[in-house]
Amino acid sequence: MGDIEQDNSERADGENNKADKLFTLKKWNAVAMWSWDVECDTCAICRVQVMDACLRCQAESKKDFYEKQDCVVVWGECNHSFHYCCMSLWVKQNNRCPLCQQEWSIQRMGK
Amino acid sequence: MSLKPKVVDFGQTWNILQETVKGVITLADVPRATWNDRFSDVYSLCVAYPEPLADRLYSETENFLDNHVTQLLDKVKLQGENGLLQAYHRAWTEYSQGINYLHQLYLYLNQQHIKKQKLTEAEIIYGTSSAASPEYQEQKEIGELGLYIWKNKMIESLKNSLVSLLLEGIHADRLGEAQRATTDVICGVIESFVRVEEYKTKGQLHLYQEIFESSFLKQSGEFYSREASELLQQSDVTRYMERVTWRLSQEELRGHKFLHITSVPKVRQCCEEKMVAAHVAWLHTEVDAMIENERRKDLSLIYPLLRPLPSGLVHLVQKFTQHITNEGLQAIGSLQGENVHTQFVESMLAVHSKYSELIKDLFKGDQAFIGALDKACSAVANHKSTPRQSARAPELLAKYCDSLLKKSAKLASESEIEEKLTRSITVFKYVDDKDIFQKFYARMLAKRLIHQQSQSMDAEEAMIDRLKQACGYEFTNKLHRMFTDMSVSSDLNTKFTASLREREGENHQFGIGFVVYVLQAGAWPLGLPPSPGPFHVPQQLEKSVQTFESFYHAQFSGRKLTWLHHLCQGELKLNYLKKPYLVTVQTYQMALLLLFEHCDSISCKEAAASLRLSYDQLVKHAISLVDCKILKKSSKGNLEEDSILTLNFDYYNKRTKFRITGALHRDAPHDTEATHRSVDDDRKLYLQAAIVRIMKSRKILRHNQLVQEVLGQSKVTFAPSIGMIKKCIENLIDKQYIERTSNSADEYSYVA
């Protein structure tokens, strides 16, 4: 616990203006969780949670699991969201959103 | 000398030849010149003009040999019973060598005349017109002819007395009364039974087996039966086994000394049958006590004895399994205290290594016993004290790993920890409920990572790799993702700091060290904050949060961030006391303390409102601060809504840097329960998925087959109960994934 004194002298300059405060906030280790900003958290095409890789990617990623997951989410103009992999297969068959039957056009992609 | 065929007087030439033949067969001195001349005589007889005289030469030689052997027989018989073996042996040694030479002298006859007549393999198999007649007498090469005559004359007439003398000799050897000289004789005589047939293409051993081996085996059997029953009366099991082992090895040596090599295993088998198999029931009763008391010497003796018997080891293996199971259960049965997990894993390992050592030493690493050890260990590891409870092994094992991977005061060396972790895999492999282990492990790993309690990241990664090796990729997938999140976060923090520096110059900091872990939802076994309401982030932190959020959204798109305040920690410096203290607190506690910047006292109700926390939550955090005396409360007893909280200005602590453990840091018992419950839910999903997969590929399946396949698929991670599988099947029928077929009650079909 002897290192505290040293610690103080190091930061002394930053404290001058706050000396009258009761507390000084030294450090904050925050934890946050990210998730896709979606309305429905399962992909309607493969029925897997959008946070997980789609079925195909899960089967393939056995080879290179150290890679960052790159099975991202895509939003259509209709605001429905799917795995990008699932949707790109889907539009080859039918260029409509599987949920609302609107013409499919990409609004944005997850990154 | 000319090689041209010429007229030869048979009588004259044969007379000369006969003299030499006699000399050769009795191993007398035959000068080289004479040998050469006779050699060409044989040639000239064979090619004689106008008629070749080979057939005549053959029959004369046959007659001669016949007479010679008859004479030898008479001579041998003269020696009477006592000298018979020796005399026979002498005669045989001489004759067998002589006939060999003679064979060479008649080389031309053998090669040119007799070989040509010989039936080929094909003719023997398919038969030819000439060989078909039964009276057809095939001519033999001279060497073979000599041996054939020996067999018919000598051995046929002497065999009974010879064999009984041989058996006597061997019996004497068993009793240790044989002399060196007789050994050679016996050996030679037995060999003659084999050698005499050496020209035969098959069935060379017939004569040997017929006249000698069968009676030998019979006699040996009798001898060992007697020996065994005598031993049984006068000695205990150890002595008995020692004796039998000794006998077996002696008999093996004796076999190599006297017998044809093919008889050795037969004698051994005969011996084992009489001395071991006949008394196997008794040995089995002795086994129980041997194993009970782990009498190593006895066990090492009995193993080689029982092994050759068909299913001879079954009883031993069974007892052994039982014994290890008992020992194991005893070892883990009475564990108590703080470090049950360490005791559990280490006593399991102690039992395991003790018995694998024993198997290596005493049972030559026999697979059957290794199997027994595995069976016993998994019985111990998955033992349930009551049938309704689940086994404790998965949790204890995870805790054990946690205690090794965590930073701790006990400074074990890195290699020591590595070794212990490697060994823990041994136990892990025996655990049935690997999914439960995974849940616990993941939670503990999450805690270690978030609170930076890991001893070393290398060790963490090595451990995950070990688990992956044991259980496959899917098992460790989430653990890996947690791991990646940590490195991604550290990159992110570097970038964040850099971007701040760019924008605001050196003076960027918010006056605090700000580090954030951004975790991927779904991969971490973490709950959301207890009251996911709009918690009021202390104003001192607001800027950090906002800046980071906008930074993050610029980096990524389509993502949303949820702050897990219950996992965040801050370090506060207390300036209002005699000396400065550094306190590590949870965000909620920090927020509560920071309220006192603006007021001297506050009621619980007000605090909750101003922090926008639920009242229960606030009380929980307030209590932990009150308990460690940083806060004072106005009323005795429990905190009420209107209890007033104030700062304790007389706070004193010996240490100037410390941590306040929040309520959430302690592993409450309901945590364990929740883990088990969530495992149960996962299992149901897993089973349903497995059933659908199987049914999709099989279309129609009977109930029992389906259950079997499900068990097969799930055994890598856990052992489901049949009841659970049944429930899942019913579930799926309700959901119309599968249906019962109309023809049978226990058959299902897949509904596409």
Chai-1 contact restraints between the chains, C-beta under 6 A:
chainA,res_idxA,chainB,res_idxB,connection_type,confidence,min_distance_angstrom,max_distance_angstrom,comment,restraint_id
A,M1,B,R655,contact,1.0,0.0,6.0,A-B,restraint_1
A,M1,B,T656,contact,1.0,0.0,6.0,A-B,restraint_2
A,M1,B,K657,contact,1.0,0.0,6.0,A-B,restraint_3
A,I4,B,T656,contact,1.0,0.0,6.0,A-B,restraint_4
A,I4,B,K657,contact,1.0,0.0,6.0,A-B,restraint_5
A,L22,B,N575,contact,1.0,0.0,6.0,A-B,restraint_6
A,L22,B,Y576,contact,1.0,0.0,6.0,A-B,restraint_7
A,L22,B,E597,contact,1.0,0.0,6.0,A-B,restraint_8
A,F23,B,L572,contact,1.0,0.0,6.0,A-B,restraint_9
A,T24,B,K573,contact,1.0,0.0,6.0,A-B,restraint_10
A,L25,B,I512,contact,1.0,0.0,6.0,A-B,restraint_11
A,L25,B,Q540,contact,1.0,0.0,6.0,A-B,restraint_12
A,K26,B,E571,contact,1.0,0.0,6.0,A-B,restraint_13
A,K26,B,K573,contact,1.0,0.0,6.0,A-B,restraint_14
A,K27,B,I512,contact,1.0,0.0,6.0,A-B,restraint_15
A,K27,B,G513,contact,1.0,0.0,6.0,A-B,restraint_16
A,K27,B,E571,contact,1.0,0.0,6.0,A-B,restraint_17
A,W28,B,I512,contact,1.0,0.0,6.0,A-B,restraint_18
A,W28,B,F514,contact,1.0,0.0,6.0,A-B,restraint_19
A,W28,B,G570,contact,1.0,0.0,6.0,A-B,restraint_20
A,N29,B,V515,contact,1.0,0.0,6.0,A-B,restraint_21
A,N29,B,Q569,contact,1.0,0.0,6.0,A-B,restraint_22
A,A30,B,V516,contact,1.0,0.0,6.0,A-B,restraint_23
A,A30,B,C568,contact,1.0,0.0,6.0,A-B,restraint_24
A,V31,B,I450,contact,1.0,0.0,6.0,A-B,restraint_25
A,V31,B,Y517,contact,1.0,0.0,6.0,A-B,restraint_26
A,V31,B,L564,contact,1.0,0.0,6.0,A-B,restraint_27
A,V31,B,L567,contact,1.0,0.0,6.0,A-B,restraint_28
A,V31,B,C568,contact,1.0,0.0,6.0,A-B,restraint_29
A,A32,B,V518,contact,1.0,0.0,6.0,A-B,restraint_30
A,A32,B,L561,contact,1.0,0.0,6.0,A-B,restraint_31
A,A32,B,W563,contact,1.0,0.0,6.0,A-B,restraint_32
A,M33,B,L519,contact,1.0,0.0,6.0,A-B,restraint_33
A,M33,B,A521,contact,1.0,0.0,6.0,A-B,restraint_34
A,M33,B,T562,contact,1.0,0.0,6.0,A-B,restraint_35
A,M33,B,L564,contact,1.0,0.0,6.0,A-B,restraint_36
A,W34,B,V518,contact,1.0,0.0,6.0,A-B,restraint_37
A,W34,B,R559,contact,1.0,0.0,6.0,A-B,restraint_38
A,W34,B,L561,contact,1.0,0.0,6.0,A-B,restraint_39
A,S35,B,A521,contact,1.0,0.0,6.0,A-B,restraint_40
A,W36,B,G558,contact,1.0,0.0,6.0,A-B,restraint_41
A,D37,B,G558,contact,1.0,0.0,6.0,A-B,restraint_42
A,D37,B,K560,contact,1.0,0.0,6.0,A-B,restraint_43
A,M51,B,A521,contact,1.0,0.0,6.0,A-B,restraint_44
A,M51,B,G522,contact,1.0,0.0,6.0,A-B,restraint_45
A,D52,B,G522,contact,1.0,0.0,6.0,A-B,restraint_46
A,K62,B,Y473,contact,1.0,0.0,6.0,A-B,restraint_47
A,F65,B,H480,contact,1.0,0.0,6.0,A-B,restraint_48
A,V73,B,G558,contact,1.0,0.0,6.0,A-B,restraint_49
A,G110,B,G558,contact,1.0,0.0,6.0,A-B,restraint_50
A,K111,B,F556,contact,1.0,0.0,6.0,A-B,restraint_51
A,K111,B,S557,contact,1.0,0.0,6.0,A-B,restraint_52
